[in-house]
Amino acid sequence: MNLQQRLAQGKHTQFMEAHNGLSAKIVEQVGFEAIWASGLSMSAAMGLSDRNEASWSQVINALEQMADNTHIPILVDGDSGFGNYLNVIRFVKKLKQINIFAMCIEDKMFPKINSFIGENQPLAPISEFCNKIRAAKDTGGEQFTVVARIEALISGRSMDEALERAEAYKEAGADAILIHSKKKDAGEVFTFSERWNGKLPLFAVPTKYYKTEYQEFVNHGVSNLIWANHLIRSSVRSMRETAQTIFNEKSLINIEKNVSTLDELFSLTSERYMDGLESKYNN
């Protein structure tokens, strides 16, 4: 089932962050229904900042690895579209070429800065952002999903402006709305949801309000949750601890029990399948 179908049927969907082919495989194997291809995580995996430092062609390369290794829908973090509507058109064309049919685009200016850095970041004019939505939908076609991400609350704007933007983005053709917040509780997200009244499916990203229970989101009409960056963050801590231990102890004695076995790794990289191909074709 593609994302467009899930939204149309009112499915409650959890999107788990991935940043390369290996992490995307893990997301699918664990049982998540969809992947969030995080711009922050893909950039971090390249050693780059989340300020459009990675070119969109580098992003496409990472996305192709994910698409090649999975069968569940991928929602791409398209930042602010990598420029104007022309850049959006080209990006969406490339996504379709690698069989990805969903993009989230945010209403900040290009180049974007991560939402959790600084205060009162400038937002794109509503009309300009609506043109990007139209460009994405016209280029992607009926089966291409556009999630419009609203940064008004993140940027210190009013709830009324957030709702005004949501209405405009709906009229421009967005398939769903993502309302972003960096408060430590989900209050303003739930207030937005109540006032929005289900006009389009709603997404939330509980990175900061992580203590909110899943059922609370369901009860308040938030049907799509993005776990946005937790695989890259957990891998950073794990890699640092492993590297530090080996450096300090000059030994693997206290490491082996805390890392995956080689067989676990081989199962993710299809080594046994490749063995079968070798016996079939290399004779």
NORSUL-V812284 format. One record per pair of residues at least 12 apart in sequence whose ideal C-beta (glycine too) atoms are under 8 Angstrom apart, sorted by the first residue. I is the first residue (numbers start at 1). J is the second residue. Records with the same first field share a line. If there is no record, write none. Layout:
I: J ; J
//
This chain:
1: 73
2: 73 ; 101 ; 102 ; 143 ; 145
3: 34 ; 73 ; 75 ; 101 ; 102 ; 145
4: 101 ; 102 ; 142 ; 143 ; 144 ; 145 ; 175
6: 33 ; 34 ; 73
7: 145 ; 175 ; 176 ; 201 ; 224
10: 201 ; 223
11: 33 ; 223
12: 218 ; 223 ; 224
13: 33 ; 34 ; 223 ; 224 ; 225
14: 32 ; 33 ; 34 ; 224 ; 225 ; 227
15: 32 ; 33 ; 34 ; 35 ; 36 ; 75 ; 224 ; 225 ; 226 ; 227
16: 30 ; 32 ; 34 ; 35 ; 36 ; 227 ; 230 ; 231
17: 35 ; 36 ; 37 ; 38 ; 41 ; 226 ; 227 ; 228 ; 229 ; 230 ; 231 ; 232
18: 35 ; 36 ; 37 ; 38 ; 41 ; 66 ; 231
19: 37 ; 38 ; 41 ; 42 ; 44 ; 45 ; 62 ; 231 ; 232
20: 42 ; 45 ; 62 ; 65 ; 66
21: 65 ; 66 ; 68 ; 69
22: 69 ; 268 ; 269
23: 41 ; 231 ; 232 ; 235
24: 37 ; 65 ; 66 ; 69 ; 70 ; 74
25: 69 ; 70 ; 268
26: 231 ; 268
27: 70 ; 72 ; 231
28: 70 ; 71 ; 72
29: 268
32: 72
33: 72 ; 73
34: 72 ; 73 ; 74 ; 75
35: 66 ; 70 ; 72 ; 73 ; 74 ; 75
36: 75 ; 77 ; 226 ; 227 ; 228
37: 62 ; 63 ; 66 ; 74 ; 75 ; 76 ; 77 ; 100
38: 77 ; 228 ; 229 ; 232
39: 54 ; 59 ; 77 ; 78 ; 79
40: 77 ; 114 ; 228 ; 229 ; 232
41: 229 ; 231 ; 232
42: 54 ; 59 ; 62 ; 63 ; 77
44: 232 ; 236
45: 62 ; 232
46: 58 ; 62
49: 114
50: 112 ; 113 ; 114
51: 111 ; 112 ; 113 ; 114
52: 79 ; 80 ; 82 ; 110 ; 111 ; 112
56: 82 ; 87 ; 90 ; 91 ; 94
59: 76
60: 91 ; 94 ; 95 ; 98
63: 76 ; 95 ; 98 ; 100
64: 98
67: 98 ; 99 ; 100
73: 101 ; 102
74: 100 ; 102
75: 102 ; 103 ; 104 ; 145 ; 147 ; 226
76: 95 ; 100 ; 102 ; 103 ; 104
77: 104
78: 91 ; 103 ; 104 ; 105 ; 106
79: 105 ; 106 ; 108 ; 110 ; 112
80: 105 ; 106 ; 107 ; 108 ; 109 ; 110 ; 111 ; 112 ; 124
81: 105 ; 110 ; 132 ; 136
82: 110
83: 110
84: 110 ; 128 ; 131 ; 132
85: 131 ; 132 ; 134 ; 135
86: 135
87: 110
88: 105 ; 132 ; 135 ; 136 ; 139
89: 135 ; 136 ; 139
91: 103
92: 135 ; 136 ; 139 ; 140 ; 144
93: 139
95: 140
96: 140 ; 144
101: 140 ; 143 ; 144 ; 145
102: 144 ; 145 ; 146 ; 147
103: 136 ; 140 ; 144 ; 145 ; 146 ; 147
104: 146 ; 147 ; 148 ; 149 ; 178 ; 203
105: 129 ; 132 ; 133 ; 136 ; 146 ; 147 ; 148 ; 149
106: 149 ; 150 ; 151 ; 178 ; 180
107: 123 ; 124 ; 126 ; 129 ; 148 ; 149 ; 150 ; 151 ; 152 ; 165 ; 169
108: 121 ; 122 ; 123 ; 124 ; 151 ; 155
109: 121 ; 122 ; 123 ; 124
115: 151 ; 154 ; 180 ; 182
116: 182 ; 207 ; 208
119: 155 ; 156
120: 155 ; 156
121: 151 ; 154 ; 155
122: 155
123: 151 ; 152 ; 155 ; 157
126: 164 ; 165 ; 168
129: 148 ; 165 ; 169 ; 172
130: 168 ; 169 ; 171 ; 172
131: 172
133: 146 ; 148 ; 169 ; 172 ; 173 ; 174
134: 172 ; 173
137: 172 ; 173 ; 174
145: 175 ; 176
146: 173 ; 174 ; 175 ; 176
147: 174 ; 175 ; 176 ; 177 ; 178 ; 203
148: 166 ; 169 ; 170 ; 172 ; 174 ; 176 ; 177 ; 178
149: 177 ; 178 ; 180 ; 203
150: 162 ; 165 ; 166 ; 169 ; 177 ; 178 ; 179 ; 180
151: 180
152: 165
153: 179 ; 180 ; 181 ; 183 ; 188 ; 192
154: 180 ; 181 ; 182
159: 188 ; 191 ; 192 ; 195
162: 179 ; 192
163: 192 ; 195 ; 196
166: 179 ; 192 ; 196 ; 199 ; 200
167: 199
170: 199 ; 200
174: 200
175: 200 ; 201
176: 200 ; 201 ; 202 ; 203 ; 224
177: 196 ; 200 ; 201 ; 202 ; 203
178: 202 ; 203 ; 204 ; 205 ; 226
179: 192 ; 193 ; 196 ; 202 ; 203 ; 204
180: 205
181: 204 ; 208 ; 209
182: 207 ; 208
183: 208 ; 209
184: 208 ; 209
185: 209 ; 211 ; 212
186: 204 ; 206 ; 209 ; 212 ; 216 ; 217 ; 220
189: 204 ; 209 ; 220 ; 222
190: 216 ; 220 ; 222
193: 220 ; 221 ; 222
194: 220 ; 221
196: 221
198: 221
201: 223 ; 224
202: 221 ; 222 ; 223 ; 224
203: 222 ; 224 ; 225 ; 226
204: 217 ; 222 ; 224 ; 225 ; 226
205: 225 ; 226 ; 228
206: 225 ; 227
207: 228 ; 229
242: 255 ; 258 ; 259
//
